[in-house]
Amino acid sequence: MKVCVIGNSHAGMMVRALDVAPVPDLTCQFFASPGTGPVDFNLTPDGILNSSNPAVRAKLDAYGMQQEANLASFDLIVLVAMGGSVFTVQSLLGDHVVYGWPGAQAAVDALSTNDPDDGPPLLSRQAMTDAVVARIQNGLAHAYATAIRRFLSVPILVVTQPAPSVALLDMRGKFPQIRKMHRRGDGPSATGLLTEAQRIAFAKTSGVHVLMQPQDTLADRFLTRSEFTTGASRLKSGSQQPDDDMLHANARYGRLVWDQILHTASDISP
């Protein structure tokens, strides 16, 4: 099977997984850049993909990746991250709480005592879902899926961004809003909403399959267990994220992702 992986720094887990244990009969080309991902992309009607962004082109060179990918020649295209994450939910939530989530009880109690100023402002779950869907549909993964489907019928898998490490709960400074969500007990609700939003966001693009984070990699159905984040890899083969990185997954997680991809590819093959 021939696979093209397009993504941002989160594709590093998949690079490293193949370094550790290559998949038999798999040929893979990575087209990936850190940050947002390979922005300013161009896709011709016959499926030739490249980027006009000098920084992206420099990164592709630095990582030993080709400047172009002939997407029409692949059996499967995999888009990694470049869309919604728990940080999307957190940024949209701000100081609000979602009605029906555990953290909303104080706001509900304030309303019942006719003193709404005592509690944080409430959002409906539908409003929050719609906002997350809109953010995902404005993201780079959705732009790639839409552009690819305009010209090609090749199956597309979307590998969602893994949740940050559970180790961030013991940090000070960074990620205070994530810790606040955890303290309120809203983590599982946020994960569930994000799962629903990811599927809605890509539902109208034919031949796109969304692969969510495996449940057994999550602690408290919210953050990624440390054994799947320790020793996380960068995009460049053999290089590693800093020891204090909380955002990326490692080769062990990357192997699970490859297993998801191969299983899904088997299910959708003619």
N, C-alpha and C positions, 0 to 999 in steps of 0.2 A: 504494500500500500504506500502511496506517495502522498505526503501531508505537507501543507504549508502552514506554519504557525506565525501569525501576525499579532504583535502585542507590545506591551511596555515592560518595565523591569520585572513584573511578576512572571514573565515567561522564563526567567532564569531558573526557576524550580524545574522546568521541563528540560531545559538544556542540561542541567546537572544530572537529572534522572537518567537521561540517555548516556551521559558520560559514565555513570556508575554501572548501568546495566542496559546495553543497547537492546532494542526490541527487534526480534527476528523479522526479516522481510519488510522492514519499515525504512523508507527513505524520507528524510525530513529536511525542509529548508526553513530557517528562521528569518523573519523580516521584522525586527524588533528594535525599539529604541526606548531608553528610560524616560521617566516623566509621563507626559500624556500618552506617548507612543509615537509611531511614525506618522507625524502630521504632514499636511500639505501633500497628500498622496495624489497620484495620477493613475487612472486605470483606463486603458484603451478598450475599445469594443472587443478586441480579440484577446483580452485578458492579461495584458502586460502591465504589471504594477511597479511603480517607483515613487520616489519622493523628490520634490523640487527643493526641499528644505536643506540648506547646506549643513546644519548641525546634525540632522538625521543622517544624511549621507556620510558625514564624518564618523558618526557612531557605528554605522553599519560596517564601515571600513575597519574601525578599531576592534570590532567584535569578530572580524573575519566573515561577515555575512555579505551575500551578494547584493548589489545595488538594485537589481531587478528580480522580479519573480513572475514567471509565466503561469498565472493562476489556472489557465485552461488545461494545463498539463497535470494538475493534481487531482487525486481521487477525493480529497477532503481538505477543507480550509478550516483552521481553528483560530478563533479570535480570543485572545487572553486579556482579561480585565478591560481597561479602557472604557469603563462604564460605571455602573452603580456599585456602591459598597456601603458598609455600615457608616462610613464617614459621610456619605450622601445623606443618609437618614439623619445623622447627628447635625449636619450643617443646616438642613431644612427645618429641623425641630427647634433649634435655638433654645429659647427659654420656655417654649410651649410644652404641653403634655398632650398625649393622644387619649381621647375618651375611650374607656374600656381597658386601657393598659394599667398595670398595677400602680405606676407612678402618678396616675391621674386621680387617685382617691382623694387627696387633699383638696384638689380643685373642685371635685364633685361635692365633697363635704361643705366647702365654702358656699357653693351654690345653694345647697339645701338649707343653709342657715341665713340665706339672703344677704350674704356678705362676700360677693365674688372677688373683691379686691384682696381677700386673704389668701387666695390660691393662685397658682400660675395659670395663664390663659390656656384654654382648651382648643384642641383641633379634633375634627372628626377623623376616623381612620380612613375614610374614603378620600378626604381632602389630602391627607398625607400620602396615600397611595398614588393619587393623581400627580402630586408634585414630584414624587420619586420617579414615576414613569416618565414624566416630561424631562427630567434631568438625564435619565438614561438615554432617551431618544435624541437628546442633544449631544450625546457623547460620541467618541470616536469609534467605538465598536459598532454602534448602530449605523454610523455613516459608512463604515466599511461594508457591513452586511447589505445595506441598501444599494451601494454602488456595485458590489459584486453581483447581486441578484439581477441588476439591470441588464447585465451582459452574459452571465453564466448561470448554469443550472447545478453546478457542483454543490454537494451538501456543505453546510456551514455549521460548525459547533461553536458555541460561546461558552468559554470557561470563565466563570465569574471570579472576581477578585477574592482571595481568601480573607477572612476576618483577621484583624491584628492579633498578636500574641496575647494570651491570658497573662503573661508576665507584666504587661503594662499596668495591671491593677496594683502592682507594688511600686510603681514609679511615682515620682513627684514632678510637677511641672507640666510636661507634655501630656496631651490627651485627657484633660480634666473632664470634658463633656462625656467621653466614653465611660470613664469611671462613675460619673454621675448617673448615667443610664443604668449601669450595673447596680449601683446602690439602690436605685428606685425599683429594681426588679424588671426593668423594661427590655433587657437584652433579648430574651426569646421572642418577645413581641416584635421587636425591630427586625430580627432575623426572618421571622415569618412574613412580615410586610415586604421586606426586600426581595424574598423569594417570589412572592406574588407579583411584585412590580417588574422584576426581570422577565418573567414569562409573558406578562401583558405587553411589555415594551417591544418584544420581538415577535409577538403572535401573528402580526399581519405581514411579516416577511416570510415568504414560503421557503420551506426547506431549511429553516434555522432551528437548531435544537440547543436549548440552554442547559448547561451542566452546572448544577449548584454544588456548593461545598459539601463533601460527605459528612453526614451527621456525626459519625464516630470520631471526627477530627475536632469537634467543638467541645469546649468546656462550658457547662451550663447553657448549652444551645445558643451561645453568643460569640465567644472568642476562641481563637485557635489554640489547641493544646500545645504546650511547649515542645513536645517531642517532634512536632511537625514544623517548628519555626527555628529551632536552634541550628546554627550552621547554615543559614539560608545563603543561597548563591546569587551572584550577579549574572548579568547576561553573558559576559565574557567567560568562555569555558575555563574552569579551574579557579575562578576568582570568587571571593566570598564577601557577603555583606558584613558591616561592622558588628562586633559582638553585642552592641546595645540596640541593634535593629529590632524593631517590633512589628514591622509591616509585611515582611516577606516570608514565604514558606520555603522549606528545604527540599532536598532530593527525595526524601521519604514521602512527602506530600506530592511532589511531582510525579512519583511512580503511581500513586493513587489516581492522579489526573489522567495519566496515560492509560491506566486500566479503564477509567470511565470512557475515554475516547474510543478505545478499541472495542469495548462492549457496545457502545452506541453505534459505531460504524458498522458492526456486525448486524445489529438490529435493523438498520436503515438500508443496508445494501440490497440490491435487487435480487 
